[in-house]
Amino acid sequence: MLRSGDELPAGYVRYTTAEEKTMLHQMAEDYEVDPVYVLDLYRHGKVSRMLDFAIRAGVGILLLMVGSVIVGGIKKAVRRKEN
C-alpha cells in the first residue's frame, strides 16, 4: 500500500531522509510512527519542481536587476552632487 510516490488527497508518500528518520525515531518513543515512509504535505497542490525553480530563478534575477538599477541611480546622484 505505501509505495514511494503514491498519490493521496493530502500529498504523497515518499521515503524518509536521514534527518527525518532521526526525528521519527525520537517521536516513536511517544507516538506510533513509521520511520521508513513520510507523507509529504509540502508539495501537494504546488507547482512542479522545475516550474518552482524557474520562478525562483526569475525572481532572483529580477531582484538583481532592480538592485543594480537602484545602486546605479544612487551612484549617479552622488556624482551629480559632487559636481
mmCIF file as gemmi writes it, N, C-alpha and C atoms, coordinates in Angstrom:
data_model
loop_
_atom_site.group_PDB
_atom_site.id
_atom_site.type_symbol
_atom_site.label_atom_id
_atom_site.label_alt_id
_atom_site.label_comp_id
_atom_site.label_asym_id
_atom_site.label_entity_id
_atom_site.label_seq_id
_atom_site.pdbx_PDB_ins_code
_atom_site.Cartn_x
_atom_site.Cartn_y
_atom_site.Cartn_z
_atom_site.occupancy
_atom_site.B_iso_or_equiv
_atom_site.pdbx_formal_charge
_atom_site.auth_seq_id
_atom_site.auth_asym_id
_atom_site.pdbx_PDB_model_num
ATOM 1 N N . MET Axp A 1 ? 0.822 -1.191 0 1 0 ? 1 A 1
ATOM 2 C CA . MET Axp A 1 ? 0 0 0 1 0 ? 1 A 1
ATOM 3 C C . MET Axp A 1 ? 0.866 1.254 0 1 0 ? 1 A 1
ATOM 4 N N . LEU Axp A 2 ? 1.863 1.32 0.84 1 0 ? 2 A 1
ATOM 5 C CA . LEU Axp A 2 ? 2.68 2.522 0.928 1 0 ? 2 A 1
ATOM 6 C C . LEU Axp A 2 ? 3.922 2.385 0.06 1 0 ? 2 A 1
ATOM 7 N N . ARG Axp A 3 ? 3.824 2.862 -1.143 1 0 ? 3 A 1
ATOM 8 C CA . ARG Axp A 3 ? 4.97 2.878 -2.054 1 0 ? 3 A 1
ATOM 9 C C . ARG Axp A 3 ? 5.368 4.323 -2.289 1 0 ? 3 A 1
ATOM 10 N N . SER Axp A 4 ? 6.615 4.528 -2.598 1 0 ? 4 A 1
ATOM 11 C CA . SER Axp A 4 ? 7.091 5.882 -2.858 1 0 ? 4 A 1
ATOM 12 C C . SER Axp A 4 ? 6.324 6.487 -4.024 1 0 ? 4 A 1
ATOM 13 N N . GLY Axp A 5 ? 5.768 7.663 -3.803 1 0 ? 5 A 1
ATOM 14 C CA . GLY Axp A 5 ? 5.072 8.353 -4.869 1 0 ? 5 A 1
ATOM 15 C C . GLY Axp A 5 ? 3.58 8.088 -4.946 1 0 ? 5 A 1
ATOM 16 N N . ASP Axp A 6 ? 3.002 7.302 -4.006 1 0 ? 6 A 1
ATOM 17 C CA . ASP Axp A 6 ? 1.554 7.097 -4.014 1 0 ? 6 A 1
ATOM 18 C C . ASP Axp A 6 ? 0.855 8.433 -3.825 1 0 ? 6 A 1
ATOM 19 N N . GLU Axp A 7 ? -0.08 8.744 -4.718 1 0 ? 7 A 1
ATOM 20 C CA . GLU Axp A 7 ? -0.825 9.989 -4.607 1 0 ? 7 A 1
ATOM 21 C C . GLU Axp A 7 ? -1.931 9.826 -3.577 1 0 ? 7 A 1
ATOM 22 N N . LEU Axp A 8 ? -1.985 10.727 -2.649 1 0 ? 8 A 1
ATOM 23 C CA . LEU Axp A 8 ? -3.03 10.758 -1.635 1 0 ? 8 A 1
ATOM 24 C C . LEU Axp A 8 ? -3.674 12.139 -1.666 1 0 ? 8 A 1
ATOM 25 N N . PRO Axp A 9 ? -4.874 12.277 -1.123 1 0 ? 9 A 1
ATOM 26 C CA . PRO Axp A 9 ? -5.546 13.577 -1.147 1 0 ? 9 A 1
ATOM 27 C C . PRO Axp A 9 ? -4.744 14.691 -0.481 1 0 ? 9 A 1
ATOM 28 N N . ALA Axp A 10 ? -3.902 14.366 0.472 1 0 ? 10 A 1
ATOM 29 C CA . ALA Axp A 10 ? -3.178 15.392 1.214 1 0 ? 10 A 1
ATOM 30 C C . ALA Axp A 10 ? -1.713 15.496 0.82 1 0 ? 10 A 1
ATOM 31 N N . GLY Axp A 11 ? -1.249 14.749 -0.147 1 0 ? 11 A 1
ATOM 32 C CA . GLY Axp A 11 ? 0.155 14.791 -0.523 1 0 ? 11 A 1
ATOM 33 C C . GLY Axp A 11 ? 0.565 13.469 -1.128 1 0 ? 11 A 1
ATOM 34 N N . TYR Axp A 12 ? 1.84 13.106 -0.971 1 0 ? 12 A 1
ATOM 35 C CA . TYR Axp A 12 ? 2.272 11.802 -1.461 1 0 ? 12 A 1
ATOM 36 C C . TYR Axp A 12 ? 3.241 11.168 -0.471 1 0 ? 12 A 1
ATOM 37 N N . VAL Axp A 13 ? 3.282 9.854 -0.481 1 0 ? 13 A 1
ATOM 38 C CA . VAL Axp A 13 ? 4.138 9.102 0.422 1 0 ? 13 A 1
ATOM 39 C C . VAL Axp A 13 ? 5.497 8.937 -0.243 1 0 ? 13 A 1
ATOM 40 N N . ARG Axp A 14 ? 6.537 9.206 0.509 1 0 ? 14 A 1
ATOM 41 C CA . ARG Axp A 14 ? 7.896 9.034 -0.001 1 0 ? 14 A 1
ATOM 42 C C . ARG Axp A 14 ? 8.764 8.471 1.111 1 0 ? 14 A 1
ATOM 43 N N . TYR Axp A 15 ? 9.952 7.991 0.726 1 0 ? 15 A 1
ATOM 44 C CA . TYR Axp A 15 ? 10.903 7.506 1.72 1 0 ? 15 A 1
ATOM 45 C C . TYR Axp A 15 ? 11.453 8.675 2.522 1 0 ? 15 A 1
ATOM 46 N N . THR Axp A 16 ? 11.779 8.437 3.769 1 0 ? 16 A 1
ATOM 47 C CA . THR Axp A 16 ? 12.292 9.493 4.633 1 0 ? 16 A 1
ATOM 48 C C . THR Axp A 16 ? 13.772 9.754 4.373 1 0 ? 16 A 1
ATOM 49 N N . THR Axp A 17 ? 14.185 10.981 4.669 1 0 ? 17 A 1
ATOM 50 C CA . THR Axp A 17 ? 15.599 11.336 4.604 1 0 ? 17 A 1
ATOM 51 C C . THR Axp A 17 ? 16.247 10.967 5.94 1 0 ? 17 A 1
ATOM 52 N N . ALA Axp A 18 ? 17.555 11.092 6.02 1 0 ? 18 A 1
ATOM 53 C CA . ALA Axp A 18 ? 18.273 10.733 7.243 1 0 ? 18 A 1
ATOM 54 C C . ALA Axp A 18 ? 17.809 11.576 8.431 1 0 ? 18 A 1
ATOM 55 N N . GLU Axp A 19 ? 17.634 12.883 8.212 1 0 ? 19 A 1
ATOM 56 C CA . GLU Axp A 19 ? 17.193 13.754 9.31 1 0 ? 19 A 1
ATOM 57 C C . GLU Axp A 19 ? 15.78 13.401 9.766 1 0 ? 19 A 1
ATOM 58 N N . GLU Axp A 20 ? 14.92 13.092 8.796 1 0 ? 20 A 1
ATOM 59 C CA . GLU Axp A 20 ? 13.55 12.725 9.143 1 0 ? 20 A 1
ATOM 60 C C . GLU Axp A 20 ? 13.52 11.411 9.908 1 0 ? 20 A 1
ATOM 61 N N . LYS Axp A 21 ? 14.366 10.451 9.509 1 0 ? 21 A 1
ATOM 62 C CA . LYS Axp A 21 ? 14.412 9.179 10.229 1 0 ? 21 A 1
ATOM 63 C C . LYS Axp A 21 ? 14.815 9.384 11.684 1 0 ? 21 A 1
ATOM 64 N N . THR Axp A 22 ? 15.8 10.243 11.908 1 0 ? 22 A 1
ATOM 65 C CA . THR Axp A 22 ? 16.233 10.534 13.276 1 0 ? 22 A 1
ATOM 66 C C . THR Axp A 22 ? 15.086 11.138 14.073 1 0 ? 22 A 1
ATOM 67 N N . MET Axp A 23 ? 14.398 12.107 13.483 1 0 ? 23 A 1
ATOM 68 C CA . MET Axp A 23 ? 13.28 12.749 14.156 1 0 ? 23 A 1
ATOM 69 C C . MET Axp A 23 ? 12.16 11.747 14.435 1 0 ? 23 A 1
ATOM 70 N N . LEU Axp A 24 ? 11.863 10.892 13.46 1 0 ? 24 A 1
ATOM 71 C CA . LEU Axp A 24 ? 10.778 9.923 13.634 1 0 ? 24 A 1
ATOM 72 C C . LEU Axp A 24 ? 11.129 8.867 14.685 1 0 ? 24 A 1
ATOM 73 N N . HIS Axp A 25 ? 12.396 8.477 14.762 1 0 ? 25 A 1
ATOM 74 C CA . HIS Axp A 25 ? 12.797 7.535 15.816 1 0 ? 25 A 1
ATOM 75 C C . HIS Axp A 25 ? 12.608 8.16 17.195 1 0 ? 25 A 1
ATOM 76 N N . GLN Axp A 26 ? 12.879 9.456 17.321 1 0 ? 26 A 1
ATOM 77 C CA . GLN Axp A 26 ? 12.658 10.143 18.595 1 0 ? 26 A 1
ATOM 78 C C . GLN Axp A 26 ? 11.167 10.237 18.902 1 0 ? 26 A 1
ATOM 79 N N . MET Axp A 27 ? 10.356 10.486 17.864 1 0 ? 27 A 1
ATOM 80 C CA . MET Axp A 27 ? 8.912 10.572 18.067 1 0 ? 27 A 1
ATOM 81 C C . MET Axp A 27 ? 8.308 9.216 18.409 1 0 ? 27 A 1
ATOM 82 N N . ALA Axp A 28 ? 8.964 8.14 17.981 1 0 ? 28 A 1
ATOM 83 C CA . ALA Axp A 28 ? 8.427 6.796 18.203 1 0 ? 28 A 1
ATOM 84 C C . ALA Axp A 28 ? 8.364 6.439 19.687 1 0 ? 28 A 1
ATOM 85 N N . GLU Axp A 29 ? 9.092 7.189 20.51 1 0 ? 29 A 1
ATOM 86 C CA . GLU Axp A 29 ? 9.016 6.941 21.954 1 0 ? 29 A 1
ATOM 87 C C . GLU Axp A 29 ? 7.631 7.276 22.5 1 0 ? 29 A 1
ATOM 88 N N . ASP Axp A 30 ? 6.987 8.297 21.91 1 0 ? 30 A 1
ATOM 89 C CA . ASP Axp A 30 ? 5.689 8.747 22.406 1 0 ? 30 A 1
ATOM 90 C C . ASP Axp A 30 ? 4.517 8.418 21.471 1 0 ? 30 A 1
ATOM 91 N N . TYR Axp A 31 ? 4.808 8.243 20.177 1 0 ? 31 A 1
ATOM 92 C CA . TYR Axp A 31 ? 3.745 8.032 19.19 1 0 ? 31 A 1
ATOM 93 C C . TYR Axp A 31 ? 4.068 6.818 18.332 1 0 ? 31 A 1
ATOM 94 N N . GLU Axp A 32 ? 3.042 6.288 17.69 1 0 ? 32 A 1
ATOM 95 C CA . GLU Axp A 32 ? 3.25 5.174 16.771 1 0 ? 32 A 1
ATOM 96 C C . GLU Axp A 32 ? 3.524 5.76 15.378 1 0 ? 32 A 1
ATOM 97 N N . VAL Axp A 33 ? 4.78 5.716 14.967 1 0 ? 33 A 1
ATOM 98 C CA . VAL Axp A 33 ? 5.176 6.279 13.682 1 0 ? 33 A 1
ATOM 99 C C . VAL Axp A 33 ? 5.98 5.25 12.899 1 0 ? 33 A 1
ATOM 100 N N . ASP Axp A 34 ? 5.984 5.414 11.588 1 0 ? 34 A 1
ATOM 101 C CA . ASP Axp A 34 ? 6.787 4.563 10.708 1 0 ? 34 A 1
ATOM 102 C C . ASP Axp A 34 ? 7.984 5.376 10.232 1 0 ? 34 A 1
ATOM 103 N N . PRO Axp A 35 ? 9.194 5.013 10.642 1 0 ? 35 A 1
ATOM 104 C CA . PRO Axp A 35 ? 10.373 5.809 10.277 1 0 ? 35 A 1
ATOM 105 C C . PRO Axp A 35 ? 10.84 5.607 8.837 1 0 ? 35 A 1
ATOM 106 N N . VAL Axp A 36 ? 10.162 4.748 8.061 1 0 ? 36 A 1
ATOM 107 C CA . VAL Axp A 36 ? 10.586 4.485 6.69 1 0 ? 36 A 1
ATOM 108 C C . VAL Axp A 36 ? 9.895 5.422 5.71 1 0 ? 36 A 1
ATOM 109 N N . TYR Axp A 37 ? 8.618 5.661 5.922 1 0 ? 37 A 1
ATOM 110 C CA . TYR Axp A 37 ? 7.835 6.485 4.993 1 0 ? 37 A 1
ATOM 111 C C . TYR Axp A 37 ? 7.356 7.754 5.69 1 0 ? 37 A 1
ATOM 112 N N . VAL Axp A 38 ? 7.133 8.775 4.897 1 0 ? 38 A 1
ATOM 113 C CA . VAL Axp A 38 ? 6.571 10.017 5.413 1 0 ? 38 A 1
ATOM 114 C C . VAL Axp A 38 ? 5.582 10.552 4.383 1 0 ? 38 A 1
ATOM 115 N N . LEU Axp A 39 ? 4.53 11.186 4.855 1 0 ? 39 A 1
ATOM 116 C CA . LEU Axp A 39 ? 3.552 11.807 3.975 1 0 ? 39 A 1
ATOM 117 C C . LEU Axp A 39 ? 4.013 13.226 3.72 1 0 ? 39 A 1
ATOM 118 N N . ASP Axp A 40 ? 4.402 13.506 2.495 1 0 ? 40 A 1
ATOM 119 C CA . ASP Axp A 40 ? 4.937 14.817 2.134 1 0 ? 40 A 1
ATOM 120 C C . ASP Axp A 40 ? 3.785 15.753 1.8 1 0 ? 40 A 1
ATOM 121 N N . LEU Axp A 41 ? 3.491 16.67 2.718 1 0 ? 41 A 1
ATOM 122 C CA . LEU Axp A 41 ? 2.393 17.604 2.525 1 0 ? 41 A 1
ATOM 123 C C . LEU Axp A 41 ? 2.853 18.888 1.843 1 0 ? 41 A 1
ATOM 124 N N . TYR Axp A 42 ? 4.15 19.125 1.822 1 0 ? 42 A 1
ATOM 125 C CA . TYR Axp A 42 ? 4.661 20.389 1.272 1 0 ? 42 A 1
ATOM 126 C C . TYR Axp A 42 ? 4.363 20.528 -0.208 1 0 ? 42 A 1
ATOM 127 N N . ARG Axp A 43 ? 4.554 19.492 -0.988 1 0 ? 43 A 1
ATOM 128 C CA . ARG Axp A 43 ? 4.427 19.588 -2.438 1 0 ? 43 A 1
ATOM 129 C C . ARG Axp A 43 ? 2.978 19.519 -2.918 1 0 ? 43 A 1
ATOM 130 N N . HIS Axp A 44 ? 2.041 19.114 -2.062 1 0 ? 44 A 1
ATOM 131 C CA . HIS Axp A 44 ? 0.657 18.935 -2.507 1 0 ? 44 A 1
ATOM 132 C C . HIS Axp A 44 ? 0.051 20.255 -2.965 1 0 ? 44 A 1
ATOM 133 N N . GLY Axp A 45 ? -0.452 20.262 -4.172 1 0 ? 45 A 1
ATOM 134 C CA . GLY Axp A 45 ? -1.124 21.434 -4.693 1 0 ? 45 A 1
ATOM 135 C C . GLY Axp A 45 ? -0.18 22.544 -5.13 1 0 ? 45 A 1
ATOM 136 N N . LYS Axp A 46 ? 1.093 22.273 -5.139 1 0 ? 46 A 1
ATOM 137 C CA . LYS Axp A 46 ? 2.068 23.288 -5.523 1 0 ? 46 A 1
ATOM 138 C C . LYS Axp A 46 ? 2.509 23.044 -6.961 1 0 ? 46 A 1
ATOM 139 N N . VAL Axp A 47 ? 3.271 23.983 -7.487 1 0 ? 47 A 1
ATOM 140 C CA . VAL Axp A 47 ? 3.772 23.849 -8.85 1 0 ? 47 A 1
ATOM 141 C C . VAL Axp A 47 ? 4.863 22.786 -8.898 1 0 ? 47 A 1
ATOM 142 N N . SER Axp A 48 ? 5.183 22.318 -10.089 1 0 ? 48 A 1
ATOM 143 C CA . SER Axp A 48 ? 6.208 21.297 -10.236 1 0 ? 48 A 1
ATOM 144 C C . SER Axp A 48 ? 7.57 21.847 -9.817 1 0 ? 48 A 1
ATOM 145 N N . ARG Axp A 49 ? 8.513 20.959 -9.584 1 0 ? 49 A 1
ATOM 146 C CA . ARG Axp A 49 ? 9.845 21.375 -9.122 1 0 ? 49 A 1
ATOM 147 C C . ARG Axp A 49 ? 10.55 22.256 -10.146 1 0 ? 49 A 1
ATOM 148 N N . MET Axp A 50 ? 10.427 21.916 -11.427 1 0 ? 50 A 1
ATOM 149 C CA . MET Axp A 50 ? 11.094 22.71 -12.457 1 0 ? 50 A 1
ATOM 150 C C . MET Axp A 50 ? 10.476 24.108 -12.563 1 0 ? 50 A 1
ATOM 151 N N . LEU Axp A 51 ? 9.159 24.178 -12.511 1 0 ? 51 A 1
ATOM 152 C CA . LEU Axp A 51 ? 8.494 25.478 -12.557 1 0 ? 51 A 1
ATOM 153 C C . LEU Axp A 51 ? 8.815 26.278 -11.299 1 0 ? 51 A 1
ATOM 154 N N . ASP Axp A 52 ? 8.87 25.62 -10.155 1 0 ? 52 A 1
ATOM 155 C CA . ASP Axp A 52 ? 9.241 26.273 -8.904 1 0 ? 52 A 1
ATOM 156 C C . ASP Axp A 52 ? 10.649 26.855 -9.016 1 0 ? 52 A 1
ATOM 157 N N . PHE Axp A 53 ? 11.575 26.071 -9.558 1 0 ? 53 A 1
ATOM 158 C CA . PHE Axp A 53 ? 12.952 26.548 -9.749 1 0 ? 53 A 1
ATOM 159 C C . PHE Axp A 53 ? 12.99 27.73 -10.713 1 0 ? 53 A 1
ATOM 160 N N . ALA Axp A 54 ? 12.239 27.637 -11.814 1 0 ? 54 A 1
ATOM 161 C CA . ALA Axp A 54 ? 12.22 28.717 -12.804 1 0 ? 54 A 1
ATOM 162 C C . ALA Axp A 54 ? 11.656 30.002 -12.204 1 0 ? 54 A 1
ATOM 163 N N . ILE Axp A 55 ? 10.615 29.882 -11.415 1 0 ? 55 A 1
ATOM 164 C CA . ILE Axp A 55 ? 10.02 31.062 -10.774 1 0 ? 55 A 1
ATOM 165 C C . ILE Axp A 55 ? 11.009 31.685 -9.799 1 0 ? 55 A 1
ATOM 166 N N . ARG Axp A 56 ? 11.647 30.841 -8.977 1 0 ? 56 A 1
ATOM 167 C CA . ARG Axp A 56 ? 12.622 31.369 -8.013 1 0 ? 56 A 1
ATOM 168 C C . ARG Axp A 56 ? 13.809 32.022 -8.718 1 0 ? 56 A 1
ATOM 169 N N . ALA Axp A 57 ? 14.297 31.4 -9.787 1 0 ? 57 A 1
ATOM 170 C CA . ALA Axp A 57 ? 15.408 31.97 -10.543 1 0 ? 57 A 1
ATOM 171 C C . ALA Axp A 57 ? 14.987 33.293 -11.181 1 0 ? 57 A 1
ATOM 172 N N . GLY Axp A 58 ? 13.788 33.338 -11.739 1 0 ? 58 A 1
ATOM 173 C CA . GLY Axp A 58 ? 13.289 34.57 -12.342 1 0 ? 58 A 1
ATOM 174 C C . GLY Axp A 58 ? 13.162 35.695 -11.335 1 0 ? 58 A 1
ATOM 175 N N . VAL Axp A 59 ? 12.631 35.387 -10.16 1 0 ? 59 A 1
ATOM 176 C CA . VAL Axp A 59 ? 12.512 36.398 -9.105 1 0 ? 59 A 1
ATOM 177 C C . VAL Axp A 59 ? 13.899 36.853 -8.658 1 0 ? 59 A 1
ATOM 178 N N . GLY Axp A 60 ? 14.837 35.924 -8.545 1 0 ? 60 A 1
ATOM 179 C CA . GLY Axp A 60 ? 16.206 36.286 -8.161 1 0 ? 60 A 1
ATOM 180 C C . GLY Axp A 60 ? 16.858 37.202 -9.169 1 0 ? 60 A 1
ATOM 181 N N . ILE Axp A 61 ? 16.709 36.885 -10.441 1 0 ? 61 A 1
ATOM 182 C CA . ILE Axp A 61 ? 17.278 37.735 -11.496 1 0 ? 61 A 1
ATOM 183 C C . ILE Axp A 61 ? 16.602 39.107 -11.491 1 0 ? 61 A 1
ATOM 184 N N . LEU Axp A 62 ? 15.288 39.123 -11.313 1 0 ? 62 A 1
ATOM 185 C CA . LEU Axp A 62 ? 14.564 40.392 -11.253 1 0 ? 62 A 1
ATOM 186 C C . LEU Axp A 62 ? 15.053 41.246 -10.087 1 0 ? 62 A 1
ATOM 187 N N . LEU Axp A 63 ? 15.258 40.635 -8.923 1 0 ? 63 A 1
ATOM 188 C CA . LEU Axp A 63 ? 15.761 41.372 -7.766 1 0 ? 63 A 1
ATOM 189 C C . LEU Axp A 63 ? 17.169 41.912 -8.013 1 0 ? 63 A 1
ATOM 190 N N . LEU Axp A 64 ? 18.009 41.115 -8.675 1 0 ? 64 A 1
ATOM 191 C CA . LEU Axp A 64 ? 19.346 41.599 -9.012 1 0 ? 64 A 1
ATOM 192 C C . LEU Axp A 64 ? 19.284 42.794 -9.954 1 0 ? 64 A 1
ATOM 193 N N . MET Axp A 65 ? 18.401 42.738 -10.944 1 0 ? 65 A 1
ATOM 194 C CA . MET Axp A 65 ? 18.263 43.848 -11.887 1 0 ? 65 A 1
ATOM 195 C C . MET Axp A 65 ? 17.757 45.103 -11.182 1 0 ? 65 A 1
ATOM 196 N N . VAL Axp A 66 ? 16.743 44.962 -10.347 1 0 ? 66 A 1
ATOM 197 C CA . VAL Axp A 66 ? 16.202 46.109 -9.612 1 0 ? 66 A 1
ATOM 198 C C . VAL Axp A 66 ? 17.276 46.684 -8.686 1 0 ? 66 A 1
ATOM 199 N N . GLY Axp A 67 ? 18.011 45.814 -8.018 1 0 ? 67 A 1
ATOM 200 C CA . GLY Axp A 67 ? 19.082 46.274 -7.134 1 0 ? 67 A 1
ATOM 201 C C . GLY Axp A 67 ? 20.16 47.021 -7.888 1 0 ? 67 A 1
ATOM 202 N N . SER Axp A 68 ? 20.542 46.52 -9.058 1 0 ? 68 A 1
ATOM 203 C CA . SER Axp A 68 ? 21.586 47.205 -9.828 1 0 ? 68 A 1
ATOM 204 C C . SER Axp A 68 ? 21.098 48.553 -10.346 1 0 ? 68 A 1
ATOM 205 N N . VAL Axp A 69 ? 19.827 48.657 -10.717 1 0 ? 69 A 1
ATOM 206 C CA . VAL Axp A 69 ? 19.269 49.944 -11.15 1 0 ? 69 A 1
ATOM 207 C C . VAL Axp A 69 ? 19.271 50.935 -9.983 1 0 ? 69 A 1
ATOM 208 N N . ILE Axp A 70 ? 18.885 50.479 -8.811 1 0 ? 70 A 1
ATOM 209 C CA . ILE Axp A 70 ? 18.874 51.355 -7.634 1 0 ? 70 A 1
ATOM 210 C C . ILE Axp A 70 ? 20.284 51.819 -7.294 1 0 ? 70 A 1
ATOM 211 N N . VAL Axp A 71 ? 21.237 50.902 -7.278 1 0 ? 71 A 1
ATOM 212 C CA . VAL Axp A 71 ? 22.625 51.258 -6.972 1 0 ? 71 A 1
ATOM 213 C C . VAL Axp A 71 ? 23.166 52.215 -8.031 1 0 ? 71 A 1
ATOM 214 N N . GLY Axp A 72 ? 22.849 51.964 -9.297 1 0 ? 72 A 1
ATOM 215 C CA . GLY Axp A 72 ? 23.271 52.866 -10.37 1 0 ? 72 A 1
ATOM 216 C C . GLY Axp A 72 ? 22.696 54.258 -10.196 1 0 ? 72 A 1
ATOM 217 N N . GLY Axp A 73 ? 21.443 54.343 -9.817 1 0 ? 73 A 1
ATOM 218 C CA . GLY Axp A 73 ? 20.806 55.644 -9.576 1 0 ? 73 A 1
ATOM 219 C C . GLY Axp A 73 ? 21.443 56.379 -8.414 1 0 ? 73 A 1
ATOM 220 N N . ILE Axp A 74 ? 21.771 55.654 -7.356 1 0 ? 74 A 1
ATOM 221 C CA . ILE Axp A 74 ? 22.426 56.268 -6.2 1 0 ? 74 A 1
ATOM 222 C C . ILE Axp A 74 ? 23.812 56.775 -6.59 1 0 ? 74 A 1
ATOM 223 N N . LYS Axp A 75 ? 24.567 55.967 -7.334 1 0 ? 75 A 1
ATOM 224 C CA . LYS Axp A 75 ? 25.888 56.41 -7.785 1 0 ? 75 A 1
ATOM 225 C C . LYS Axp A 75 ? 25.808 57.632 -8.665 1 0 ? 75 A 1
ATOM 226 N N . LYS Axp A 76 ? 24.82 57.671 -9.556 1 0 ? 76 A 1
ATOM 227 C CA . LYS Axp A 76 ? 24.642 58.809 -10.445 1 0 ? 76 A 1
ATOM 228 C C . LYS Axp A 76 ? 24.297 60.068 -9.636 1 0 ? 76 A 1
ATOM 229 N N . ALA Axp A 77 ? 23.443 59.918 -8.629 1 0 ? 77 A 1
ATOM 230 C CA . ALA Axp A 77 ? 23.052 61.046 -7.775 1 0 ? 77 A 1
ATOM 231 C C . ALA Axp A 77 ? 24.252 61.559 -6.973 1 0 ? 77 A 1
ATOM 232 N N . VAL Axp A 78 ? 25.086 60.649 -6.492 1 0 ? 78 A 1
ATOM 233 C CA . VAL Axp A 78 ? 26.272 61.05 -5.732 1 0 ? 78 A 1
ATOM 234 C C . VAL Axp A 78 ? 27.247 61.794 -6.639 1 0 ? 78 A 1
ATOM 235 N N . ARG Axp A 79 ? 27.433 61.323 -7.88 1 0 ? 79 A 1
ATOM 236 C CA . ARG Axp A 79 ? 28.32 62.006 -8.818 1 0 ? 79 A 1
ATOM 237 C C . ARG Axp A 79 ? 27.817 63.401 -9.15 1 0 ? 79 A 1
ATOM 238 N N . ARG Axp A 80 ? 26.508 63.554 -9.341 1 0 ? 80 A 1
ATOM 239 C CA . ARG Axp A 80 ? 25.932 64.873 -9.631 1 0 ? 80 A 1
ATOM 240 C C . ARG Axp A 80 ? 26.13 65.82 -8.449 1 0 ? 80 A 1
ATOM 241 N N . LYS Axp A 81 ? 25.977 65.276 -7.252 1 0 ? 81 A 1
ATOM 242 C CA . LYS Axp A 81 ? 26.12 66.095 -6.056 1 0 ? 81 A 1
ATOM 243 C C . LYS Axp A 81 ? 27.565 66.572 -5.902 1 0 ? 81 A 1
ATOM 244 N N . GLU Axp A 82 ? 28.534 65.732 -6.271 1 0 ? 82 A 1
ATOM 245 C CA . GLU Axp A 82 ? 29.94 66.097 -6.165 1 0 ? 82 A 1
ATOM 246 C C . GLU Axp A 82 ? 30.298 67.2 -7.136 1 0 ? 82 A 1
ATOM 247 N N . ASN Axp A 83 ? 29.673 67.213 -8.32 1 0 ? 83 A 1
ATOM 248 C CA . ASN Axp A 83 ? 29.966 68.241 -9.34 1 0 ? 83 A 1
ATOM 249 C C . ASN Axp A 83 ? 29.224 69.474 -9 1 0 ? 83 A 1
